[in-house]
Amino acid sequence: NRFGPTDEIGVFEMGELGLLPSRDPSALFLGQGEEDATGRAVFAAMEGSRPVLAEVQALMGPEAAGSPRRSIVGWEGSRLAMLLAVFEQRCDLRAGLRDVYLSVTGGYRIAEPAGDLAAAAALASSLLNRPTPPRSVFFGEIALSGAVRPVGRIEPRLREAARLGFARAFVPPGGRVGAAEHIDGLTVHEVSKVRDLVDLL
């Protein structure tokens, strides 16, 4: 619709009668029955004005000689390289010599820097072999200093997470603003540095 907003998306499913609007787009991008698996984290994304939850999965192999392999689906390779450097310099985690596989489920592509914290949580979970806290979502931009920077539209992200039954949200400092602080059933944890996320795991 060239006369309407340019930042909106429509999500459709192919059914017996053709394409039909998806009633719950977030359900298309979330894994089922893998709460205890390591190397996974849920990202609360924004597509225009619509919040969408997507699962980020990561697998890190053992250290090996030679050039490590990097396989990325649904995310930017440059941001992965940045996160691995932050792990090495700010968190004392040896990640640069490992094979790294990172994928966003359901064919979703993360286009906003707010996905950094979810990717970091999935990578750290795989590296440390510890699952992320159950029923948790993550969002926040990570700086080269290791600090977690604020992102926009916090409240819609949190409301979507609460609607889908998530219990915890890990957000940048200042995330508990306005009505977002009082969303029923959702506990908001502020993460100021990537090191805090690693210590949590």
Phi, psi and omega in degrees: 000102186288347179263358181258189180294147182264356183252021180256153176232157171242138179244124184235154175239142177276120179238191181295332182260013181105203181283129178233146178299137177283128181284334183219081184302325183299327182296337181288336187249009181250137176287156182243138173069029181235034184302324186267000182286144176274162176076029178222145177207150182256129181256130175267100185261168173236128172244099189066237177261005184259124174282139179224133177261133181224146181265133175255129179242140181223147175221125180242125181276178178289162177293141181213157178286157179093191182277123179291149181273140176234115178238119187230131177231118175090012181210169182274132179295328180292326179287328175296316178300320178296316181297319179296323177294321177296318177303315183294313189273326186256341185238001181057036177252123180279105183235342188293334183263009182260149168292137182231128175239126182224132184217143172257125188289159174074010181079008179287145178241123179280120183245357183246147180298343180299344179284354182303315186293322178294318178296318178297320179296317179294317180295314180294323178299317179291317182296319182270354182057043177228131180291153173290160179305138183296148178054050181240148172238156184224141167199145181158147178269139182252129179270167178296336177285350184093357179284151177260120185265153179294155175230168182274167174053055181291315186298314178299324178298314182292322180295322177294319178297317179295321181297326181271007173090015177283148186254337185226148174226130178254115192227166176293164175303141183087007182289336180272080182239144175058220182289344181299336181288342189243025178287123185298136173079003183237124176261126183259125178248128178271133179241114183268335181220153177299327179301323178297322178294318179296318178297326178297323180280000000 
